[in-house]
Amino acid sequence: MKREKIKMLSAIVFTLLAMGIFSLWSYSREEERLIEQVDKRLYSAAVAVPFVLDNDFHDRAVDAQSITTDEDQRNIENLSKLNNRLGTKFLYSVVRGRDGTYRLSSSSALKKELKTKKEVRYFSPYPDVSIMMKQSFEASATNFSHRNDVYHEFYVPIFSDRWGTYRSIFIPMRSPSGNAYMVGADIDISHVKTLLRKNILDTILTFLFFTLAILPIVYAYISMLRQKNREYLRVHRLYLDQSKRSVTDPLTQIYNRSKLDEELEVALHLFHKHGRIFSLLMADLDYFKAVNDSYGHQVGDSVLQEIAKLLTQSSRSADIVGRWGGEEFMIICLDIDLNGAYSLAEKLRKLIEIYSLAHPYGISASFGVAEPRSNEELPQLLKRVDEALYTAKRMGRNRTVKANGHTLG
């Protein structure tokens, strides 16, 4: 369940990240597209400026008195009409005076300026000249174009001043007599910023709508995972319970005979194939029938449970303890030889004696121990340990006997 949640959250984070990257890329692409449109309009507007002016205008534009007020006014009106038609903000041309200052030789005007007669006049100082424009005027190697040639434009990055936010272009040119001048155009790109802000808002709204749209899906998916997890846990518990019941003795809660048979097969296989030693210990409670007859089967069951607990707790953690049947118990002692198994059996026998002293019904146990032989099958091993156990019984009980020999307890 936890892993599925992590996968789901990772998918959501990845999707949001992908949408974020896509939105940034889309924003950048849209900005480039809009600026490209602006630049095309700027270029078209700038190269049109010389065609509005007289052909020899920039040959005569050398000082403040070289152009009449009427011609200047006519230029202002014509450039303003062109400006309005092309959708630009300002159209102008720039010359450099004999004193090295840069001045507007022509300029469009805003409608407000035309009405108030406060438009920029001929030979007005041009304080916003850029470094690039200065270099174009001053560098003798600059390749100026005539107005009917292909023009090499220079774009001025987006800037803001008291009139607004603009992007500009200027193009170096030469008059018919070879005099250098610049034509320029400005466009107010506030609409670009507005469109981009709208795109950002649209992107944010898209994120919000997307999030709202997937929330029910996420909720349904998580609910489904929880339901599946509950079903899995229920089935898993049933499986564990069933598995445990299939290998556990219901009374003593230690391994049953079926499980012991399985473990014996594995241990004997490892012994024959890889030489891993083990020993077998069989225990039988002495006179157990008398306990049932004298105290009842409930007490007898309790005794079996306590003896099973004693055997489990007093054996090694590697040992496999189970109920063989009735009052018989078996311990498969892994990685231990016959003598080691004998020592363990004696230890357990004495602990059962101590247990018996604390109870009125007095009980003891007889033990048989054996270890497998080369090429010996399981039935032969079980027969030998069983014979050792019954030898202990015939010799008076409460003792341990090794298979094919005996040792008194």
Disulfide bonds with the S-S distance in Angstrom:
none
